[in-house]
Amino acid sequence: MSANGRRAFDVVIWALLLTMPYWMGAIGGYTELATRVVVMGLAAMSLNFLLGFTGVLSFGHAAYFGLGAYGTAMAIKYIAPNTWLGMAVGIAAAAIASALIGAVIVRRRGVYFAMVTIAFGQVFYFIAFRWNTVTGGDDGLTGWHRMPIDLGLTQLDIYGEDKAFYYFALAVFAVCVGMMALLLASPFGRTLLAIRENERRARFLGIPIERHIWLSFVISCVFVSVAGSLYALLNNFTDPRALRFDQSGNFVIMAVLGGMRSFWGPLIGAAVFVALQDYVSSRTENWMSVIGLVFVLVVRFFPRGILGVLRGKAAA
Amino acid sequence: MSLLRVDDVSKHFGSLIAVDGVSLAIEPGELRAIIGPNGAGKTTFFNLISGFFAPTSGAIKLGDEDISALSPEARVARGMARTFQITEVFPELGVADNLRIAVEVAAGYGLRPWIGRIARREIDERVTGLLSLAGLTAKRHLRVGALSHGDQRATEIMMSLALRPRLLMLDEPTAGMGDQETFEISRLIRRLHRQEGLTIMLIEHDMRVVFNLADRIMVLAEGKVLAEGAPEEIARSEAVQAAYLGKAAA
């Protein structure tokens, strides 16, 4: 796709995101669903920073998504009822955990890396599941909710106004996505592409592979924790399912479905996933089978994902 | 002082002795060829020098520094660059982007989340210069994976050159090429050696290329040094002829 084509596509994406609460109803959706698309889109794009742009597969990103969610919920419930504080605690918890775990696993490659990320992820899941008195155990953490944002002269009522929370989430999404785009267009981002493309060549250009993969892992986990934090704020609730390995699998499905070699692909994948989940789950308990079938068909016939197909057609 | 000094280096893989007590000294500005029949240990010897494997015994010095225990990245930082028998590039990226990555890493920008306008202009100029040197300017935006084998090889050599190496190591640079591509790559190597003054060490099977380019030649057979000397000495060596053609020919 040419530079002009890419810019036009960016404009279309942002126009759709900025107006989503106003047309979502016309296609059978609602504002909360739009917010879920943005939050899951951020989670899938964050995973894809590592998967699509560094070439490293993690099946444990739900751990950091969940740490963001639990950190936010617990800070608001136990420390102070402040949305910013909650987000900061959730993101800091995920940053510290990913930095420590990343340092341990960064020498593993391929399926071994993926397996170790699952193992560490499940540790956090069982802590949340078992530690009833603090995390609420299987019932989840209740008795708290997101707080209005104090803007000095006025307040943004993200608790009472669905649309206000949507635009709050979209603003956070925009900051995170902007930072990811800048990083990927930088010399550091190009070293990640180099590692994805050919690790041996990258090493013999003098790129310290392990350090760069570790950085990419931590950056990816920090952004996914932002999504987790927003997810908890969206639901005014969090439970251990946010940390479980099938949630990690969902992020991978979203990225692959949309197209993991493209920047916006995972957002498209997340939109399809969330919409299908919402529509099909209202008709059958076996909604995951339908998503599984769609996933298999996309991987079989469109291995570059939905956006890969659209770009191919645009280029033809 | 020799630029590269290898002292009595060996590499054992279990009971297999791939390299057996090989010593070598390369002077600055020299073009040294390493030849030998298949399985002679040439690529293993290259891998030991570039840090792919650690030697079982012996020492490798670059300048006056012992680099035997250093990682490949650390050896690159000290001025060593190499290419591989099977071309190693970034196939999904464009030619210019392949070179840009190498130039940025060599300039110490590999961890930078941004660079200033002046630095960016300097990098652009360096990339343009490398493209021009390799005759790849018209193909700068093409995906490297879509290029001919010869152009991919030239891109890989230019990526190594982008590191401004003190020693450039080329592992079978003309492998799998037709006559025209072999001629082009040989011309490029000669230009790098003569015009840029690069010290080059190469493994090569094509004897026309070796005898055309090399200042000195080292012959390996069964992991040991069979002969070493100027091209005309090697051409006359009966031991070398025997190693290549079989003992009956000697």
Boltz contact constraints between the chains, C-beta under 6 A:
constraints:
  - contact:
      token1: [A, 183]
      token2: [B, 113]
      max_distance: 6.0
  - contact:
      token1: [A, 186]
      token2: [B, 113]
      max_distance: 6.0
  - contact:
      token1: [A, 186]
      token2: [B, 114]
      max_distance: 6.0
  - contact:
      token1: [A, 187]
      token2: [B, 104]
      max_distance: 6.0
  - contact:
      token1: [A, 187]
      token2: [B, 109]
      max_distance: 6.0
  - contact:
      token1: [A, 187]
      token2: [B, 112]
      max_distance: 6.0
  - contact:
      token1: [A, 188]
      token2: [B, 111]
      max_distance: 6.0
  - contact:
      token1: [A, 188]
      token2: [B, 112]
      max_distance: 6.0
  - contact:
      token1: [A, 188]
      token2: [B, 113]
      max_distance: 6.0
  - contact:
      token1: [A, 190]
      token2: [B, 101]
      max_distance: 6.0
  - contact:
      token1: [A, 191]
      token2: [B, 110]
      max_distance: 6.0
  - contact:
      token1: [A, 194]
      token2: [B, 90]
      max_distance: 6.0
  - contact:
      token1: [A, 194]
      token2: [B, 101]
      max_distance: 6.0
  - contact:
      token1: [A, 197]
      token2: [B, 90]
      max_distance: 6.0
  - contact:
      token1: [A, 197]
      token2: [B, 92]
      max_distance: 6.0
  - contact:
      token1: [A, 198]
      token2: [B, 88]
      max_distance: 6.0
  - contact:
      token1: [A, 198]
      token2: [B, 90]
      max_distance: 6.0
  - contact:
      token1: [A, 200]
      token2: [B, 88]
      max_distance: 6.0
  - contact:
      token1: [A, 201]
      token2: [B, 88]
      max_distance: 6.0
  - contact:
      token1: [A, 203]
      token2: [B, 72]
      max_distance: 6.0
  - contact:
      token1: [A, 204]
      token2: [B, 72]
      max_distance: 6.0
  - contact:
      token1: [A, 204]
      token2: [B, 82]
      max_distance: 6.0
  - contact:
      token1: [A, 205]
      token2: [B, 102]
      max_distance: 6.0
  - contact:
      token1: [A, 205]
      token2: [B, 105]
      max_distance: 6.0
  - contact:
      token1: [A, 206]
      token2: [B, 73]
      max_distance: 6.0
  - contact:
      token1: [A, 206]
      token2: [B, 76]
      max_distance: 6.0
  - contact:
      token1: [A, 206]
      token2: [B, 77]
      max_distance: 6.0
  - contact:
      token1: [A, 206]
      token2: [B, 105]
      max_distance: 6.0
  - contact:
      token1: [A, 207]
      token2: [B, 105]
      max_distance: 6.0
  - contact:
      token1: [A, 207]
      token2: [B, 110]
      max_distance: 6.0
  - contact:
      token1: [A, 208]
      token2: [B, 73]
      max_distance: 6.0
